[in-house]
Amino acid sequence: MSHLLEVKDLSMRFGGLLAVDGVQLAIKPKEIFAIIGPNGAGKTTVFNCISGFYKPTTGVITLEGASIAGLGSHSVAQRGVVRTFQNVRLFKSMTALENLLVAQHSRTSKSVLGGLFNTKGYRASERLAVENAMKWLHFMGIAEFANREAGNLAYGHQRRLEIARCMITQPKLLMLDEPAAGLNPQEKVELQHLIDRLRAEFDVTVLLIEHDMGLVMGVSERILCMEYGKPIAMGTPEEVRNNERVIKAYLGEA
């Protein structure tokens, strides 16, 4: 099977600090793949390189065989790679519905004249955008909060809204940066079910960084463990869980 995303010999240097050194991974379509490791391991730097926030010092990043290394985050997103952040980034003063309308701006009618004159085509595109936004709010179980400001939603609901904002763009690769951070145990269980549903129903490929090992081991098919910017192990959850280097570096001795 051809890979959706391939990363080869990825390195990222900040002045004298080599934050990422020789990372390689290849993710198949519809796979759920996790990156784990202690704080400072370089996980978020890898995410930032893939999603276009950093231009890697060296290395190759391809999406469906086409290079995306060094492209800006907007260009990478247009190609179908979208992400959440460790700290939720929503338009807090906009409603939940408005957040999802903004995310669709590239798909709705851009005609300035159409907006000014409220043309039939413009109205139709706006109506479809609202319907699509409401569909995702229902899917996420937060439709009752459609008209509530995002900043006033419960934290777990903000997380779901942020994921909805990604999914409404119909991505090929959904990147989740510590999606379980700040969630209670029940919300973590629900998040695992949500990730499984997104893959099953929308054929999306998922790449996540996560510290919660229950979630990682429960949802991932393969895991890359990093330490000090370098990959130290890759394999199935069972293989990684029993890897001596991973236990010593991250999981802790029994």
Buried (B, 14 or more C-beta within 10 A) or exposed (E): EEBBBBBBEBBBBEEEEBBBBBBBBBBBBBBBBBBBBBEEBBBBBBBBBBBBBBEBBBBBBBBBEEEBBBBEBEEBBBBBBBBBBBEBEBBEEBBBBBBBBBBBEEBBBEEEEBBEEEBEEBEEBBEBBBEBBBBBBEBBEBBEBBEBBBEEBEEBBBBBBBBBBBBBBEBBBBBBBBBBBBBEEEBBBBBBEBBBEBBEEEEBBBBBBBBBBEBBBBBBBBBBBBBBBBBBBBBEBEEBBEBEEBBEBBBEEE
